[in-house]
């Protein structure tokens, strides 16, 4: 993820170019801004009469100071250190959406998983020293119900050791935040991509819906090899993808994902290799793409069927080791004909 986090994702291939437009009513130029935030790259393309680079960077930096757990004085860092802090609108929006999705998924999505992530170590470097006793002790203060926001906007913990990490949802929300910024300037055609999560509206510089590619599953931990599984057409929708097949470790001949199940405390070993989710907002798409990786096919399909406006595209491993595709009813509308 953008902030160093163990939930993994598929690299999305987003084709960008800078040119004049034939697809927007005001005949604005299509500007492209790019940079880095949350230790990941962003690419933002939009039709307007000038560059909004400064405004975009300022908004991203504000967001960073709210939800980046690796910034010394961010709001989330102070919450984790149990220091007095007044949560801002960014923090509260992400926190409340996280609570909602935790309840919907029965706890399979959980931002209090931070102690388990720290215990396993980045890249699961500590896996040989992890014991059931360690996992059991950490589970005492992992669980979304152990932290809440009261009516006054104050953070309440049942245990001071509870820590949160919103990286499985924050990049998606950052896309929404920048989309809102662009729309505040009356921009009707844009594509915001932050670390692979995407919010899109209107059309690209060719007057078409935005074209987004999804990688095929390839056992390539370097992330250097890419072959497109499919290309999607995205208009007025948001999309996020999580995937395990580029980020795993082997133990006793078994392949384990760099995705931790917050309820067991252990890495998942399930059938979904890549989960792409399309929704009306990117925060929702981002969180469910992560949750589905933990839940597996059967439970994910059941939950997704209860969520109006949410579409999924799963790449999964069949018993014989080959790849299969499963997608929701109506997903055909996003395929390039």
HUVEN-V814618 format. One record per run of one state. SS is the DSSP state (alpha for helix, beta for strand, coil for the rest). FROM is the first residue (numbers start at 0). LEN is the number of residues. Records with the same first field share a line. If there is no record, write none. Layout:
SS: FROM-LEN ; FROM-LEN
//
This chain:
coil: 0-11 ; 14-5 ; 20-8 ; 37-2 ; 48-4 ; 67-7 ; 80-8 ; 104-9 ; 120-1 ; 124-2 ; 129-2 ; 139-4 ; 149-5 ; 157-9 ; 184-5 ; 194-2 ; 201-8 ; 215-12 ; 234-2 ; 243-4 ; 251-2 ; 257-2 ; 260-6 ; 267-4 ; 279-2 ; 295-1 ; 304-6 ; 317-5 ; 327-3 ; 335-2
beta: 11-3 ; 19-1 ; 28-9 ; 39-9 ; 146-3 ; 154-3 ; 189-5 ; 196-5 ; 209-6 ; 227-7 ; 236-7 ; 247-4 ; 253-4 ; 259-1 ; 266-1 ; 271-8 ; 310-7 ; 322-5 ; 334-1
alpha: 52-15 ; 74-6 ; 88-16 ; 113-7 ; 121-3 ; 126-3 ; 131-8 ; 143-3 ; 166-18 ; 281-14 ; 296-8 ; 330-4
//
